[in-house]
Amino acid sequence: MTNNDIFKKLRVAHKLRDDDIVKILELVDFRISKSELNAMFRNEDHPKYMECGDQVLRNFLNGLIIHLRGPMPKKKDVNNPK
């Protein structure tokens, strides 16, 4: 299974549109255009097909966690309690 397959399955499972995916990636300061996204969701034999790299998938997964759970709470400093 390729990164593109995983990305497609997550998109369908979470019922995400292109706008949603762009916003999720922006949560982790990763910018991508809608045309780049569409290229990743095309069939492999399409001339405009683009392979989804590890960095894109990793950032999407990290952004999806923030999208679903919210931002990670700040840890208290053990050496400097307030």
Secondary structure, 3 states (H helix, E strand, C coil): CCHHHHHHHHHHHCCCCHHHHHHHHHCCCCCCCHHHHHHHCCCCCCCCCCCCCHHHHHHHHHHHHHHHHCCCCCCCCCCCCC
